[in-house]
Amino acid sequence: MIILFDLDGTLIDSTEAILESFENSFHVHNFTPVKKEQITPLIGYPLDYMYTNLGVPEAKVWDFVATYKEHYRKISTQKTLLLANAAEAVLKASEFATLGIVTTKTGEYSQILMEHFGLMQHFKVLIGREHVTLPKPDAQPILKALEALDVENKEIWMIGDTKLDLIAAQNAGVNSIGVLSGYDSHETLKMYTNVILGDALEAVSFLRDRKLSHN
């Protein structure tokens, strides 16, 4: 079995770091700050998409993205938490499956974070924003991850907290589990998958039981 995990809202909570980095970028570029409630629903999308949807002119979007990344890099490890049960989920999953990370975060920062939490060694592949042309919900990030793994005769599952993860799974032709530990509601998730659980550990337990029942 192969299990691919999203990061934000699935294994980690970096909301504080994300919001602070947005706030800093608006300040640096003398742009009217936006409310946190406007930013949070966009978490999971690429940064350029987020800034465009927050009203930043297209010509300036990449300047904002660069400023965001510079600040985020400095604060990410201090202002990011592992979600409850996330470490247990990864450890349990590593006992019976090959693991990967598929995220829209910058892969470089994602790796630093997972090393910071002592979990990176359990993952065989990490695909971040800079590794693909088309991010989730496109299939490309998942397919790119699978290129690095032995997929023959293996069930493949994507675990994520937003519709972007689940749509990407659909587009890539793999199974998906929605988790309620992050940013999308049960109502939204149920439109894209028929397996919705509380968090990553519940999802991993579901998959372990599934594997045992099929052996």
C-alpha positions in Angstrom: 0.0 0.0 0.0 1.1 3.6 -0.7 -0.2 6.4 1.4 0.4 10.0 0.3 -0.2 12.8 2.9 -1.0 16.4 2.4 0.7 18.6 5.1 -1.3 21.8 6.1 -4.4 20.7 7.9 -3.6 17.0 7.6 -0.3 16.6 9.5 0.7 20.1 10.5 -0.9 23.4 11.6 1.1 26.3 10.2 -1.9 28.7 10.2 -0.1 31.2 12.4 3.1 31.2 10.3 1.0 31.6 7.1 -1.1 34.4 8.4 1.9 36.3 9.8 3.7 35.9 6.5 0.8 37.3 4.6 0.5 40.2 7.1 4.2 40.9 6.7 4.0 41.0 2.9 1.1 43.4 2.9 3.1 45.6 5.3 6.3 45.5 3.3 4.5 46.4 0.0 2.2 49.1 1.6 -0.9 47.1 0.7 -4.1 47.4 2.7 -4.1 44.3 5.0 -6.9 41.8 4.5 -8.8 40.0 7.3 -7.6 36.6 8.5 -11.0 35.2 7.6 -10.3 36.0 4.0 -7.0 34.2 3.9 -7.9 31.0 5.8 -10.3 29.6 3.2 -7.6 29.9 0.6 -5.0 27.9 2.5 -4.0 24.9 0.3 -4.0 26.8 -2.9 -0.7 28.1 -4.4 0.5 31.4 -3.1 0.1 33.3 -6.4 -3.5 32.2 -6.6 -4.1 33.3 -3.0 -2.6 36.7 -3.5 -4.6 37.2 -6.7 -7.8 36.3 -4.9 -6.9 38.7 -2.1 -6.8 41.6 -4.6 -3.1 42.0 -5.3 -2.5 43.3 -8.8 -1.2 40.6 -11.2 2.0 42.6 -11.9 2.9 42.5 -8.2 1.8 39.0 -7.2 5.3 37.4 -7.5 6.9 40.2 -5.5 4.4 39.4 -2.7 5.1 35.7 -3.0 8.9 36.3 -2.7 8.4 38.5 0.4 6.1 35.9 1.9 8.6 33.1 1.4 11.4 35.1 2.9 9.5 35.7 6.1 7.9 32.2 6.2 11.4 30.6 6.0 12.5 32.5 9.1 9.5 31.7 11.3 8.1 28.4 10.0 9.6 26.0 12.5 8.8 28.2 15.5 5.2 28.8 14.5 4.2 25.5 13.1 2.8 22.6 15.2 2.2 19.0 14.5 -1.5 18.3 14.6 -2.8 16.0 17.4 -2.1 12.3 16.5 -0.1 13.3 13.4 3.2 11.8 14.6 1.4 8.6 15.7 -0.3 8.5 12.3 3.0 8.6 10.4 4.7 6.0 12.6 1.8 3.6 12.4 1.5 4.1 8.6 5.2 3.4 8.1 4.7 -0.1 9.6 2.6 -1.3 6.7 2.8 1.2 3.8 5.2 3.2 1.7 4.7 6.9 2.5 4.9 10.1 0.6 4.1 13.8 1.0 2.2 15.8 -1.7 1.8 19.4 -0.8 1.4 22.8 -2.4 3.8 24.3 0.1 7.4 24.9 -1.0 9.0 21.5 -0.9 12.2 22.8 0.6 10.4 24.3 3.6 8.3 21.2 3.9 11.3 19.0 4.2 12.9 21.3 6.8 9.6 21.2 8.9 9.3 17.5 8.7 13.0 17.1 9.7 12.3 19.5 12.6 9.5 17.2 13.8 11.7 14.1 13.4 9.4 12.5 10.8 11.1 13.0 7.4 12.9 9.7 7.4 9.6 7.9 7.2 8.8 9.4 3.8 10.2 8.0 0.5 9.2 11.1 -1.6 8.1 14.7 -1.0 6.6 16.7 -3.8 6.2 20.4 -3.2 5.1 23.4 -5.3 8.5 23.9 -7.0 8.5 20.3 -8.3 5.5 20.6 -10.6 4.1 22.9 -13.2 0.5 22.3 -12.2 -0.3 22.1 -8.4 -3.3 20.3 -6.8 -6.1 19.9 -7.8 -4.3 18.8 -10.9 -3.1 15.2 -10.9 0.5 16.1 -11.6 1.8 16.3 -8.0 0.4 12.9 -7.2 1.6 11.3 -10.4 5.1 12.8 -9.9 5.2 11.3 -6.4 4.2 7.9 -7.8 7.0 8.0 -10.4 9.5 7.8 -7.5 7.8 4.7 -5.9 7.1 1.1 -6.8 3.4 1.1 -7.5 3.0 -2.3 -8.9 0.0 -4.2 -7.4 -0.3 -1.6 -4.6 -3.4 0.3 -3.5 -2.7 4.0 -3.5 -4.4 6.4 -1.1 -4.2 10.2 -0.8 -5.1 11.7 2.7 -6.0 15.4 2.8 -8.1 18.0 4.4 -9.3 20.0 1.4 -11.2 19.4 -1.8 -7.9 20.1 -3.7 -6.4 16.9 -2.3 -9.5 14.9 -3.1 -9.9 16.2 -6.6 -6.2 15.7 -7.3 -6.7 12.1 -6.2 -9.7 11.7 -8.5 -7.7 13.2 -11.4 -4.8 10.8 -10.7 -7.1 7.8 -10.4 -6.2 7.0 -6.8 -8.2 6.5 -3.7 -8.8 9.3 -1.2 -9.7 10.0 2.4 -10.9 13.4 3.6 -9.9 14.4 7.2 -11.7 17.0 9.3 -8.5 18.3 11.1 -8.0 21.1 8.6 -9.6 23.7 6.5 -12.6 22.2 4.6 -15.9 21.1 6.1 -17.5 17.7 6.1 -20.1 19.0 3.7 -17.4 20.1 1.2 -15.3 16.9 1.5 -18.3 14.6 1.0 -18.7 15.9 -2.5 -15.3 14.4 -3.5 -14.8 11.3 -1.4 -17.0 8.7 0.4 -14.4 8.2 3.2 -14.2 11.1 5.7 -12.6 10.6 9.1 -11.5 12.8 12.0 -7.8 13.0 11.5 -4.7 11.4 9.9 -4.5 8.7 12.7 -8.1 7.6 12.1 -7.4 7.5 8.4 -4.3 5.4 8.9 -6.1 3.1 11.3 -8.9 2.7 8.6 -6.3 1.7 6.0 -4.4 -0.7 8.3 -7.7 -2.5 9.1 -8.4 -2.5 5.4 -5.1 -4.1 4.6 -5.4 -6.7 7.3 -8.9 -7.7 6.1 -7.5 -8.1 2.5 -4.6 -10.3 3.5 
